[in-house]
């Protein structure tokens, strides 16, 4: 994963720009890209500093969590509902959340929706439907 360049380097680069160097000259002198110098200068002008922002991490789960009560209420009423049905029900209420975000929400809250067939019963039923006898070892 990438790592933000130090604030010290950013300060030195922007000091060179303030002293009259162009973005490209400062970038070449300090071994960074001209685009980085430009971004740092924009940050300095807009925010007053050029500190790096957070890298990586989850930035969208709060949107899903904001509708957690509606999601859990729907799940309580529709135990066998699919993610697509949940998404459509939320959409009808004006809540737009994609299927993947709903899946991650369910995993975070321990609400997995895996259908587990009792294997011997399912095999026996299938064999009965096909007209074949199924014997199980004792």
Secondary structure, 3 states (H helix, E strand, C coil): CCCCCCHHHHHHHHHHHHCCCCHHHHHHHHCCCHHHHHHHHHHHHHHCCCCCCCCCCCCCHHHHHCCHHHHHHHHHHCCCCCHHHHHHHHHHCCCCCCHHHHHHHHHHCCCCCCCCCCHHHHHHHHHHHHCCCCCCCC
